[in-house]
């Protein structure tokens, strides 16, 4: 089994099954998802993508070959481009402005996920950092593929689905999986990679659940 396959089998597959059954995800395809929940999601995703870009820059800095350095640096820049381009369109369609994004701030799950990613990428090994950032690539790709089969009657949701279900995004994810599968990982480091991968998979589920419930700071 490849290293990515091992990571998925132990820490990803079960969480992914729960994600595709989540009412936020099913509500995208049947059009029943409350637009307020999707607004929450897009606003928080804007905050998250900024941190994800920084995390990918840290991964690039720890990469052990030039191709991986270049790839992760490019992905870091692209994360900001997505935040600016896709979100600017979606924000407008949802009646939101960049000022609304800033005013909303980072909610509890977003803050926790961003903090965890940054900590692993700043203090862990290169392999640990790759394992931590991988679920965001992989789960979004697979969710996008699954939802693309059904699309959505809502044009806003359909736009989001088509972005992550695209062949272009699939190629990006496959490039990261290829890097993952050639990592030189020791036994103890391997176990830490499994822990980080499983944790960020759980954060992916929590991110959508937070949007569905519109989770906010209690005080």
Secondary structure, DSSP 8 states (H G I E B T S, - for coil): --HHHHHIIIIIHHHHHHHHHSHHHHHHHHS-S-HHHHHHHHHHHHHHHHHHHHHHHHHHHH-SSHHHHHHHHHHHHHHHHHHHHHHHHHHHHTT--HHHHHHH---HHHHHHHHHHHHHHHHS-HHHHHHHHHHHHHHHHHHHHHHHTT--SSHHHHHHHHHHTSHHHHHHHHHHHHHHTT----HHHHHHHHHHHHHHHHHHHHHHHHHHHT-----
